Amino acid sequence: MKTAVCNLELYQGNDDIYVLKFEDVDNDGNKTQSDLTGYYFFMAVKAEITGDALAELSTGNGCIRSGILNKEGSFEDSDVKPYAIRLQFPHEFTETLQFPKYVYDLFGIKKDGTREVLMKGSLDVSRSVSYGSKRK
């Protein structure tokens, strides 16, 4: 699978969700749905490429789930030939974002330990006007 580059926008203090559909290209040049069966997903978020991970989203902590898109185009969890993932950035994470831009790598890890970079890019943060404000 070719590494996709995708810049995501987050809102400080929000529960932000992205649904991503993965596709491959067959030998005839036709798009086909990727098969993400058996993958464990892991995303490392950093302030800069060479920095330490500030946050980790994964299949294990429930922030990344695999599935399919139903007839209406909505995400559904599925272990049968999943080709889409649902990324959830919980408010506990987004409210800690202080800079306007971060970077990330999204890995797919197969059962045999093979690790693939599925997607990379930036996380652009819109700081909340009301975040942290106090009523008087």
N, C-alpha and C positions, 0 to 999 in steps of 0.2 A: 504494500500500500504506500502510495506517495504521501509525504508529509505535507499537510495543508497549512497555509498561513492564514490566520484569521484574527483580526483585532476585535476585541470585545469591549463593550462599554458597561460599566457598573455605576450604580448610584449609591453613594455613601449612606449607610444605614438601612438600605433596602434588602429584601430577600429577592435576589435576581436569579432568573432561570433562563437557560439557553437549551434548546433542543437542536442537535446537530445530526444530520444524515450523512453517512459515509458511502461513497461510491468508488468503484474501480472502473477501469476500462478494459474490455476483453480484447482478444487478438484482432477482431474486426473493427475496433475503434468504437464499439457501442458501450454506453454506460450501463453498469450492473450494480446492484446493491452489494456492498461489502458484507462479508460474513464475520461478525464479531463474536461468534460463539466461543465460550471458554476464556475470553479476555478478562483480566483484572485491570481496572483503569486507575491511573494515578496522575494528578496534576500538581506540579510544584509552582508556586507563585513567588517571585523574587522582585526586589527593588531594582536589581540590575542583573545582567546575564551571569556575571561571575560571583554574585552574592549568595548568601545562604537562603534557603527556603523560608519565607515568612509564614506561609500557610501551605497545607497539603489537603487537597480534596481527593477522595478516592472512592472506589467501590466499597471498601471496608468501612468507611465512616458515613456511608449513605449519601454522599454529595454527588456521586456519579452512578447512574443506573443505565443499563443497556435495555434496548427494546426495539419496537417497530412503530411506524406511524399508521394509525387506523384510517378508515375511509374518509373521515373528516379532517385528516392531517394532524390529529392530536397524538401525543406520545402515549404509548402503552408499554408497560414492562413486559418483556418476553425473553425466554431462554431459547426459543426456537428461531434460529437464524436471525438474530438481532442485527440490525444495520444502522441503528440510531442510538445516540446516548443523550441523557438528560443531565446537564450540569446545574447544580444548585449552589449558589453563593449565598450562604445564610447571612442574615444581618449581623450576627455576632462577629463575622469576618469583615463584611463591608464597612461596618462602622469604625473599624480600626485603620482603614486606609487613609493616610494623610497626604500622599503625594498624588499628582495628577496622572502618573503613568507607572505601570509595573510591567513585568514580562512573565510569560509562563511557557511551560512545555506540558503537553498532554501525552502520556505514555500508555500504550496498550501492552500488557504483559501476558504472554501465553503461559499455559500450564507447564511447559518445559523450561520456563524462565527466560525465553527470548523476549527482548524488550524492544519495542518499536516506538519511535516518536511519531504519533499520529497527527499532531497539530501543535503549532507554536504561534506566538504573536504577543501582542501587548494587551494589557487591561487598562483602558482609559477610564479614569474615575471622575465623575461629576460630583463635586463636593456639595453637600446639602446646605441650603441656606438656613434651614431650621434645625439642623443637627446640632445638638449640644446647647440649644437655646433654653433659657429658663423663663417661665412665666412669672410675672410680678403681680 
